[in-house]
Amino acid sequence: MVSKQFFRLSTNYFWYFGILGLVVPFLSVFLDGRGFTSLEIGEILAVITATKIVAPSLWAQLADRTGKQLKIVQVGALLSLLSFSFIIWTMSYWPLIFSLAMFSLFWTAILPQIEVMTLNSIRRSAKIYARIRLWGSIGFIVVAMISGELIERYSSEAFSYIGIAILAGLFISTLLSKQPRVANKALMNHIAIKNQVLNGNFLLFFFAGLMLQMSFGPYYVFFALYLKELAYSGFLIGIFIAIGVVAEVAIFVFAAIFFKSFSLKTLLSISILFTAFRWFLVGHYADNNIALATSQLIHALSFGLYHSASIAFIQKHFNANQQSRAQAIYIGGVYGVGGAVGAYVAGILWQDGLGAVATFDFAAITALIGGILALCLRSQTVERKVTI
């Protein structure tokens, strides 16, 4: 029974983050192949990312009231598949941006519900969560490597068909999933979330994460194009992207060690501060293989460890029946606002590659501010439950 549940949960993460393995490295390549400028690419990525502000909250209230996260996940997976399919026929700016925005609107609404379903199934064990979540990273790696080869072989238009196949896999995976039971049905009573959101410690956590996600803007929008302009081959670009995600997988495997040894404040602040150093390396030394590989290894901290620690923070800070709304606020505000602003500013600063160093300097400074905010958090330990 445990193995079946583990497989179902892991499969959802594999396909959900698999689409990121296509979109993060290759959406800018796809758009560049269709003749869009760097400013237009930045605007498109900003609009897509901005949907994260709205999408999670659309379903969070309903999910917390009914506890039917699985139905929301299934509807979101189907609608994101249908929306993404339209990019095959949409060539001009506005129709394309509409199709991608609708895809992101439905796709982004899925993750908070998957997180809540998973954490309810494993009784909020940070250790087992990390083991399940690492399958999302594996999905990212597999899709990124296969997509890079297919796009190089068949052209950037292969992006559309790969995305449809991945989203179909996600939808099928959700149909095979089961809604976890809530041990105490009294928890379904609706409790206001305002006081926890306006808590000073949560606000520090929120704005630290916001700065971190702003700093990721240049990386998500232009990293593959940046390496291409530095004369890296498609194969090497894929290798460097894979290094980052392999490091992320490793941190998920060994996350329990860090949770036993350090407070959430320490884990969050170290993750963000090292990210500032990462962007400095990318901006100034990306033409050096060792420096670039080092920057990608830091992805273990700037995404993997930060993500695990932030999920643990939210679990500790909010009540059980507030989790969907808490995830929605976190994803909508931090990833939505932060990611959209970061992508838009990157599009302005990039100037078709001439402003690459300034763009990554902006990312480094932004992450540094986030790290300083994280240092002001109150120390918290993680409850180390390991049952499933």
C-alpha positions as CSV (number, residue, x, y, z in Angstrom):
1,M,0.0,0.0,0.0
2,V,2.8,2.3,0.9
3,S,4.7,1.6,-2.3
4,K,1.6,2.3,-4.4
5,Q,1.0,5.6,-2.7
6,F,4.6,6.5,-3.0
7,F,4.5,5.7,-6.8
8,R,1.4,7.7,-7.4
9,L,2.7,10.8,-5.6
10,S,6.1,10.5,-7.2
11,T,4.6,10.2,-10.7
12,N,2.6,13.4,-10.2
13,Y,5.8,15.3,-9.4
14,F,7.7,13.6,-12.3
15,W,5.3,14.9,-14.9
16,Y,4.5,18.2,-13.2
17,F,8.1,19.3,-13.0
18,G,8.9,17.5,-16.3
19,I,7.1,20.3,-18.1
20,L,9.5,22.7,-16.4
21,G,12.4,20.7,-17.9
22,L,11.0,21.8,-21.2
23,V,9.8,25.3,-20.5
24,V,12.6,26.7,-18.4
25,P,15.5,25.9,-20.7
26,F,13.8,26.0,-24.1
27,L,10.8,28.4,-24.1
28,S,13.1,31.3,-24.9
29,V,14.8,29.2,-27.6
30,F,11.3,28.4,-29.0
31,L,10.3,32.1,-28.9
32,D,13.6,33.1,-30.4
33,G,13.0,30.6,-33.2
34,R,9.7,32.3,-34.0
35,G,11.5,35.7,-34.3
36,F,10.6,37.5,-31.1
37,T,13.1,40.0,-29.6
38,S,14.6,39.7,-26.1
39,L,12.2,42.4,-24.9
40,E,9.2,40.5,-26.2
41,I,10.5,37.3,-24.8
42,G,10.9,39.0,-21.4
43,E,7.3,40.4,-21.6
44,I,5.9,37.0,-22.6
45,L,7.7,35.2,-19.7
46,A,6.6,38.0,-17.3
47,V,2.9,37.6,-18.3
48,I,3.1,33.8,-18.0
49,T,4.8,34.1,-14.6
50,A,2.3,36.6,-13.4
51,T,-0.5,34.1,-13.8
52,K,0.9,32.5,-10.6
53,I,-0.4,35.5,-8.7
54,V,-4.0,34.6,-9.6
55,A,-4.1,30.9,-10.4
56,P,-3.3,29.2,-7.0
57,S,-5.9,31.4,-5.1
58,L,-8.7,30.6,-7.6
59,W,-8.9,27.0,-6.2
60,A,-7.3,27.3,-2.8
61,Q,-10.5,28.5,-1.0
62,L,-12.5,25.6,-2.5
63,A,-9.8,23.1,-1.7
64,D,-9.6,24.1,1.9
65,R,-13.4,24.0,2.4
66,T,-14.0,20.7,0.6
67,G,-10.7,18.9,0.9
68,K,-11.1,17.7,-2.7
69,Q,-7.7,18.6,-3.9
70,L,-7.6,15.7,-6.4
71,K,-10.5,16.9,-8.5
72,I,-8.9,20.4,-8.8
73,V,-5.6,18.7,-9.9
74,Q,-7.4,16.7,-12.5
75,V,-9.3,19.6,-14.0
76,G,-6.2,21.8,-14.0
77,A,-4.2,19.1,-15.8
78,L,-6.8,18.7,-18.5
79,L,-7.2,22.5,-19.1
80,S,-3.5,23.1,-19.1
81,L,-3.1,20.4,-21.8
82,L,-5.8,21.9,-24.0
83,S,-4.5,25.5,-23.6
84,F,-0.9,24.5,-24.4
85,S,-2.0,22.6,-27.5
86,F,-3.0,25.9,-29.2
87,I,0.6,27.2,-29.4
88,I,1.0,24.9,-32.5
89,W,-1.3,27.2,-34.5
90,T,-0.7,30.6,-32.7
91,M,2.3,32.4,-34.4
92,S,1.8,36.1,-33.6
93,Y,2.5,37.8,-30.3
94,W,-1.0,38.2,-28.7
95,P,-2.5,34.9,-29.6
96,L,0.7,33.1,-28.5
97,I,0.9,35.0,-25.2
98,F,-2.8,34.2,-24.5
99,S,-2.3,30.5,-25.1
100,L,0.7,30.3,-22.9
101,A,-0.9,32.4,-20.2
102,M,-4.0,30.2,-20.1
103,F,-1.7,27.1,-19.9
104,S,0.2,28.6,-17.0
105,L,-3.1,29.8,-15.3
106,F,-4.4,26.2,-15.1
107,W,-1.0,24.4,-14.7
108,T,0.1,26.6,-11.8
109,A,-3.1,25.9,-9.9
110,I,-2.1,22.3,-9.6
111,L,1.0,22.5,-7.5
112,P,-0.5,23.7,-4.2
113,Q,-3.0,20.8,-4.3
114,I,-0.3,18.3,-5.1
115,E,1.8,19.6,-2.2
116,V,-1.2,19.3,0.3
117,M,-2.2,15.9,-1.0
118,T,1.4,14.6,-0.6
119,L,1.9,16.1,2.9
120,N,-1.4,14.7,4.1
121,S,-0.5,11.3,2.7
122,I,2.9,11.2,4.4
123,R,1.9,12.8,7.7
124,R,4.0,15.9,7.0
125,S,7.4,14.0,7.1
126,A,10.1,16.3,5.7
127,K,12.3,13.3,5.0
128,I,9.7,11.4,3.0
129,Y,8.5,14.6,1.2
130,A,12.1,15.1,0.0
131,R,12.3,11.6,-1.4
132,I,9.0,12.0,-3.3
133,R,9.8,15.5,-4.4
134,L,13.1,14.4,-5.9
135,W,11.1,12.6,-8.6
136,G,10.1,16.0,-9.9
137,S,13.8,16.8,-10.3
138,I,14.3,13.5,-12.1
139,G,11.5,14.4,-14.4
140,F,13.1,17.8,-15.1
141,I,16.4,16.1,-16.0
142,V,14.9,13.5,-18.2
143,V,12.7,15.9,-20.1
144,A,15.5,18.6,-20.5
145,M,18.0,16.1,-21.9
146,I,15.5,14.5,-24.3
147,S,14.0,17.9,-25.3
148,G,17.4,19.4,-26.0
149,E,18.3,16.6,-28.4
150,L,14.9,16.6,-30.2
151,I,14.9,20.4,-30.6
152,E,18.4,20.4,-32.0
153,R,17.5,17.6,-34.4
154,Y,14.1,18.7,-35.5
155,S,14.0,22.5,-34.8
156,S,12.6,24.7,-32.0
157,E,9.0,23.8,-33.2
158,A,9.5,20.4,-31.6
159,F,8.9,22.3,-28.3
160,S,5.1,22.3,-28.9
161,Y,4.8,18.6,-29.4
162,I,7.0,17.6,-26.5
163,G,4.9,19.8,-24.2
164,I,1.7,18.2,-25.3
165,A,3.1,14.7,-24.6
166,I,4.3,15.7,-21.1
167,L,1.0,17.3,-20.2
168,A,-0.9,14.3,-21.4
169,G,1.3,12.2,-19.1
170,L,0.5,14.5,-16.2
171,F,-3.3,14.2,-16.8
172,I,-3.2,10.4,-17.0
173,S,-1.1,10.4,-13.8
174,T,-3.8,12.4,-11.9
175,L,-6.5,10.0,-13.1
176,L,-4.6,7.2,-11.4
177,S,-4.1,9.1,-8.1
178,K,-6.3,8.9,-5.0
179,Q,-7.5,11.6,-2.6
180,P,-5.9,11.1,0.8
181,R,-8.1,10.9,3.8
182,V,-8.0,13.6,6.5
183,A,-7.6,12.0,9.9
184,N,-9.7,14.6,11.7
185,K,-12.7,15.9,9.7
186,A,-13.2,18.7,12.2
187,L,-10.2,20.2,10.6
188,M,-12.3,21.0,7.5
189,N,-13.9,23.8,9.4
190,H,-12.9,27.1,7.7
191,I,-10.5,29.2,9.8
192,A,-9.3,32.7,8.8
193,I,-5.8,32.9,7.6
194,K,-5.2,36.7,7.9
195,N,-3.4,36.7,11.3
196,Q,-0.8,34.1,10.2
197,V,-0.2,36.0,6.9
198,L,0.3,39.3,8.6
199,N,2.6,37.8,11.2
200,G,6.0,39.6,11.1
201,N,8.1,36.4,10.8
202,F,6.0,35.2,7.9
203,L,6.3,38.6,6.1
204,L,10.1,38.4,6.4
205,F,9.9,34.8,5.0
206,F,7.6,36.0,2.2
207,F,9.7,39.0,1.1
208,A,13.0,37.0,1.3
209,G,11.5,34.4,-1.1
210,L,10.1,37.2,-3.3
211,M,13.6,38.6,-3.7
212,L,15.0,35.2,-4.4
213,Q,12.5,34.5,-7.2
214,M,13.1,37.9,-8.7
215,S,16.7,37.0,-8.9
216,F,15.8,33.9,-10.9
217,G,14.3,36.0,-13.7
218,P,17.4,36.2,-15.9
219,Y,18.2,32.5,-15.4
220,Y,14.7,31.3,-16.4
221,V,14.4,33.7,-19.4
222,F,17.9,33.9,-20.9
223,F,20.3,31.3,-19.5
224,A,20.2,28.9,-22.5
225,L,20.4,31.7,-25.0
226,Y,23.2,33.3,-22.9
227,L,25.3,30.1,-23.1
228,K,24.5,29.8,-26.8
229,E,25.8,33.3,-27.4
230,L,29.0,32.3,-25.5
231,A,29.5,29.6,-28.1
232,Y,28.5,26.6,-25.9
233,S,27.2,23.7,-28.0
234,G,23.6,22.4,-27.5
235,F,25.1,19.3,-25.8
236,L,27.1,21.3,-23.3
237,I,24.2,23.6,-22.5
238,G,22.2,20.4,-21.7
239,I,25.0,19.1,-19.5
240,F,25.2,22.4,-17.5
241,I,21.5,22.4,-17.0
242,A,21.6,18.8,-15.9
243,I,24.4,19.5,-13.4
244,G,22.1,22.0,-11.7
245,V,19.2,19.5,-11.4
246,V,21.4,16.6,-10.4
247,A,22.6,18.7,-7.6
248,E,19.0,19.5,-6.7
249,V,18.2,15.8,-6.7
250,A,21.1,15.1,-4.3
251,I,20.0,17.7,-1.9
252,F,16.5,16.2,-1.8
253,V,18.0,12.8,-1.0
254,F,20.0,14.1,1.9
255,A,17.7,16.9,3.0
256,A,16.9,15.1,6.3
257,I,20.5,15.5,7.4
258,F,20.3,19.3,7.0
259,F,16.9,19.4,8.8
260,K,18.4,17.6,11.8
261,S,21.4,19.8,12.0
262,F,20.2,23.4,11.2
263,S,17.2,25.7,11.9
264,L,14.9,26.8,9.1
265,K,16.3,30.3,9.4
266,T,19.8,29.0,8.7
267,L,18.8,26.8,5.8
268,L,16.8,29.6,4.2
269,S,19.4,32.3,4.6
270,I,22.3,30.2,3.4
271,S,20.3,29.1,0.4
272,I,19.5,32.6,-0.7
273,L,23.0,34.1,0.1
274,F,24.7,31.4,-1.9
275,T,22.3,32.2,-4.8
276,A,23.6,35.7,-4.8
277,F,27.1,34.3,-5.3
278,R,25.8,32.0,-8.0
279,W,24.4,34.9,-10.1
280,F,27.7,36.8,-9.7
281,L,29.6,33.8,-11.1
282,V,27.2,33.4,-14.0
283,G,27.3,37.1,-14.9
284,H,31.1,37.5,-14.8
285,Y,32.6,34.0,-15.4
286,A,30.1,32.0,-17.5
287,D,32.8,31.6,-20.2
288,N,34.8,29.5,-17.7
289,N,33.6,25.9,-17.5
290,I,34.6,25.4,-13.8
291,A,33.0,28.6,-12.7
292,L,29.8,27.8,-14.6
293,A,29.7,24.2,-13.3
294,T,30.2,25.6,-9.7
295,S,27.3,28.0,-10.2
296,Q,25.1,25.2,-11.3
297,L,26.0,23.0,-8.3
298,I,24.7,25.9,-6.1
299,H,21.3,25.1,-7.6
300,A,21.2,22.4,-4.9
301,L,20.9,25.3,-2.4
302,S,19.1,28.0,-4.3
303,F,16.3,25.7,-5.3
304,G,16.4,22.3,-3.7
305,L,17.2,23.1,-0.1
306,Y,15.3,26.4,-0.2
307,H,12.2,24.7,-1.5
308,S,12.3,22.0,1.1
309,A,12.9,24.5,3.9
310,S,10.1,26.8,2.7
311,I,7.6,24.0,2.6
312,A,8.6,23.0,6.1
313,F,8.2,26.7,7.2
314,I,4.7,26.9,5.7
315,Q,3.7,23.6,7.3
316,K,4.8,24.8,10.8
317,H,3.3,28.3,10.4
318,F,-0.2,27.5,9.2
319,N,-3.0,25.1,10.5
320,A,-3.9,21.9,8.6
321,N,-7.0,23.3,7.0
322,Q,-5.2,26.5,5.9
323,Q,-2.5,24.7,3.9
324,S,-4.0,25.1,0.4
325,R,-4.5,28.8,0.9
326,A,-1.1,29.2,2.4
327,Q,0.5,27.4,-0.6
328,A,-1.5,29.7,-2.9
329,I,-0.3,32.8,-1.2
330,Y,3.2,31.6,-1.2
331,I,3.3,30.5,-4.8
332,G,1.1,33.4,-6.0
333,G,3.1,36.1,-4.2
334,V,6.6,34.7,-4.2
335,Y,6.8,32.9,-7.5
336,G,4.1,34.9,-9.3
337,V,5.0,38.5,-8.4
338,G,8.7,37.8,-7.9
339,G,9.1,35.7,-11.0
340,A,7.1,38.2,-13.2
341,V,9.0,41.2,-12.0
342,G,12.3,39.4,-12.4
343,A,11.5,38.2,-16.0
344,Y,10.3,41.7,-17.0
345,V,13.3,43.5,-15.7
346,A,15.6,40.9,-17.3
347,G,13.9,41.5,-20.6
348,I,14.6,45.3,-20.3
349,L,18.2,44.9,-19.2
350,W,19.2,42.1,-21.5
351,Q,19.3,44.2,-24.7
352,D,19.7,41.1,-27.0
353,G,22.7,39.9,-25.0
354,L,24.6,43.3,-24.6
355,G,23.4,43.7,-21.1
356,A,24.0,40.2,-19.9
357,V,26.5,41.1,-17.1
358,A,24.3,43.9,-15.8
359,T,21.3,41.6,-15.8
360,F,23.0,39.0,-13.7
361,D,24.4,41.7,-11.4
362,F,20.8,42.7,-10.8
363,A,20.0,39.1,-9.9
364,A,22.9,38.9,-7.5
365,I,22.0,42.1,-5.7
366,T,18.3,41.1,-5.5
367,A,19.2,37.7,-3.9
368,L,21.6,39.4,-1.5
369,I,18.8,41.5,-0.2
370,G,16.6,38.4,0.2
371,G,19.4,36.7,2.1
372,I,19.7,39.6,4.5
373,L,15.9,39.5,5.1
374,A,16.1,35.7,5.8
375,L,18.8,36.4,8.4
376,C,16.3,38.4,10.4
377,L,13.9,35.4,10.7
378,R,13.2,33.7,14.1
379,S,14.9,30.4,14.4
380,Q,12.7,27.3,14.0
381,T,13.5,23.6,14.0
382,V,11.7,21.0,11.9
383,E,9.6,18.3,13.5
384,R,11.2,15.1,12.3
385,K,8.4,12.7,11.7
386,V,9.3,9.9,9.4
387,T,6.2,7.7,9.1
388,I,4.1,7.2,6.0
